[in-house]
Amino acid sequence: MNNLIYNARMALRDVMEVNIFTQGNDKVYLTVFPELVWEGSEKTQSEKVVQSVIDRLHEMNLDVAGGESAVQALLNSESVEIVRKAA
């Protein structure tokens, strides 16, 4: 778990709009707050922020659990689990 949270934090180290946390149950969660930077912008900007976050996770062989439903959850500033990317 320590390696998972470390990799997630390294992948997203330059992204201010995220919160990476664990609740002590060996799972790592991500919340995106696209409105922090894109306040007043069109929704497509929020989608770009979320897609950028997911792309950065993919670069570290990580992904979010839930696929497309996770994207919608992130757009609604809900938490989703970060998982290792399937081989």
C-alpha atoms as one frame of an Amber mdcrd trajectory, in Angstrom:
protein
   0.000   0.000   0.000   2.814   2.437   0.790   4.165   1.913  -2.712   0.717
   2.506  -4.243   0.154   5.809  -2.441   3.731   6.886  -3.196   3.326   6.150
  -6.916  -0.007   7.979  -7.024   1.458  11.019  -5.299   4.467  11.021  -7.629
   2.236  10.732 -10.708   0.124  13.677  -9.560   2.775  15.755  -7.775   2.206
  18.793 -10.017  -1.589  18.665  -9.916  -3.070  20.933  -7.267  -6.653  19.859
  -7.886  -6.330  16.405  -6.289  -6.463  14.841  -2.871  -4.871  11.404  -2.455
  -5.621   9.643   0.799  -6.081   6.323   2.548  -8.457   5.353   5.305  -6.079
   2.782   6.740  -7.681  -0.169   4.938  -4.912  -0.793   2.370  -6.870   1.134
  -0.258  -5.857   4.458  -1.769  -8.458   6.981  -2.853  -8.458   9.998  -5.132
 -10.679  13.039  -5.210 -10.386  15.678  -7.942 -11.459  19.266  -7.421 -11.371
  20.693 -10.966 -13.220  23.826  -9.859 -10.142  24.996  -7.929  -8.425  26.124
 -11.109 -11.222  26.093 -13.638 -13.808  28.044 -11.642 -16.290  29.613 -14.024
 -15.027  27.593 -16.984 -17.012  25.316 -19.204 -17.575  21.726 -18.144 -15.237
  20.529 -20.892 -12.352  22.075 -18.926 -13.270  19.971 -15.877 -13.328  16.889
 -18.080  -9.852  17.769 -19.362  -8.558  18.047 -15.790  -9.991  14.631 -14.883
  -8.634  13.051 -18.078  -5.211  14.561 -17.402  -5.235  13.065 -13.906  -6.165
   9.630 -15.267  -3.498   9.867 -17.983  -0.850  10.661 -15.365  -1.929   7.669
 -13.294  -1.687   5.453 -16.392   1.915   6.589 -16.883   2.708   5.073 -13.458
   0.771   1.839 -14.256  -2.127   2.936 -12.059  -5.815   3.345 -12.824  -9.080
   4.237 -11.128 -11.563   1.524 -10.201 -14.909   1.762 -11.956 -14.002   2.888
 -15.466 -16.429   5.441 -16.926 -18.453   5.638 -13.720 -15.261   6.684 -11.935
 -14.810   9.561 -14.393 -18.298  10.818 -13.598 -17.646  10.428  -9.874 -14.437
  12.458 -10.186 -16.297  15.160 -12.109 -18.710  15.323  -9.155 -15.755  15.643
  -6.721 -16.441  12.182  -5.282 -13.691   9.799  -4.198 -12.639   6.786  -6.273
 -10.172   4.030  -5.525  -6.761   3.993  -7.184  -5.704   0.511  -8.285  -2.735
  -1.005 -10.060  -3.290  -1.192 -13.795  -4.170  -4.672 -15.022  -1.404  -6.335
 -16.993
